[in-house]
Amino acid sequence: MIPFVDLKKQFGLLEKDIRARMDAVLAHGRYIMGPEVGELEEKLAAFVGAKHAVGCGSGTDALLMALMALGVGPGDAVFTSPFTFIATAEVVTLLGATPVFVDVDPQTFNLDPAALARAVGALKAKDPAAHPLPAGYEALTPRGIIPVDIFGLPCDYDAIDAVAAEHGLWVVEDAAQSFGATYKGARTCSFGRIGCTSFFPAKPLGCYGDGGALFTDDADLAELLDSIRVHGKGSEKYDNVRTGVNGRLDTLQAAILLPKFAAFPAEIAQRQAVAERYAAGLADVEGVAVQRVPEGCASAWAQFSVLLPGGREAVQAALKQEGVPTAVYYPRPLHLQTAYAPLGYAAGSLPVCEDLSRRIVHVPMHPYLEEAQIGTICRAVAQAVA
Ligand SMILES: *Cc1c(COP(=O)(O)O)cnc(C)c1O
């Protein structure tokens, strides 16, 4: 079987440096907020082009802390994509606010800015005929937008920012899958009020456990986030000044990320080369499409997506026979998941993401995928859909 994500190969290449950085932590013993956390934050901020980086416990913590810092709570509507991992919307409901799901573009799979504008207008006009709205919409106030850079591809931030500016909404970027990607020359995590990413092992930049980070240019927000991640700490140790969380990035995870981050720019280039080989290898396969990368964007290629004409299960089974593992992200869009049944979204209400969820499949993607393996995978796809 070709590995779907090959973390072992990368560890083999970086083992000496990773072990040395881990050993240094074991020697100094500052497991909580040790010096490696600050060192990593400085490097990440410089890479992203943001003034401040705040390490945290996971991508989910990053999103949760961002919304806490922006004061999100009951009665607030947050516009987001239904074609994402549950964490994007989970943090909204966790704070008592309500997600308003907006359909995605059929080619980029990212939030459709025209649909976003319609959804905000519909909520302001309290008119669910103009765009599907969640139960209880009558009592909701539009507050913000969480665009998700799905599979590593940046959203159309110019168009999204224009909608946000027109309606006085904030933008929090869910860049959990897109760390290292660029949009019109700027890195992801630099868009919106706050950018959030994840260092879950299988993400483009992954640690060996859970980890994440937030980015902002706003010094006050960065200070607020620093307080929220340590139980709402103030300047006096046992006088906490707000409700926070235990949201710190472990020192050991920061130590693991430092050598991985040094190798990361080269890995992003390798991911790009893999994606180009896939696109070329699948270009002539009748009936299949790949995620469209708009002009001016570079994806971090967290996943390589193939859109099939149909018959996904048979294609997956045929690929497995050829030693090619596959995965499906996401077989059920968020508005149709059981947890969101109380919002009352009907099947068919957001047709683009519902169609994608039936036809999408993902093939192995990591920086160390070899040309011959990509050839094997492309031929197996061509055969399976023939
Ligand atoms: C992985 C992921 C998250 C959550 O990150 P964790 O580090 O697993 O908590 C959030 N949003 C998206 C789009 C993700 O892919």
The ligand as a Gaussian input file, in Angstrom:
#p B3LYP/6-31G(d) Opt

LIG

0 1
 C       -7.977000      20.078000      11.461000
 C       -8.932000      21.171000      11.324000
 C       -9.357000      21.941000      12.422000
 C       -9.033000      21.578000      13.844000
 O       -7.691000      21.431000      14.134000
 P       -7.241000      20.502000      15.361000
 O       -5.800000      20.844000      15.539000
 O       -7.465000      19.087000      14.940000
 O       -8.060000      20.876000      16.528000
 C      -10.169000      23.027000      12.192000
 N      -10.573000      23.349000      10.953000
 C      -10.208000      22.632000       9.875000
 C      -10.666000      23.067000       8.528000
 C       -9.394000      21.501000      10.022000
 O       -9.056000      20.787000       8.944000

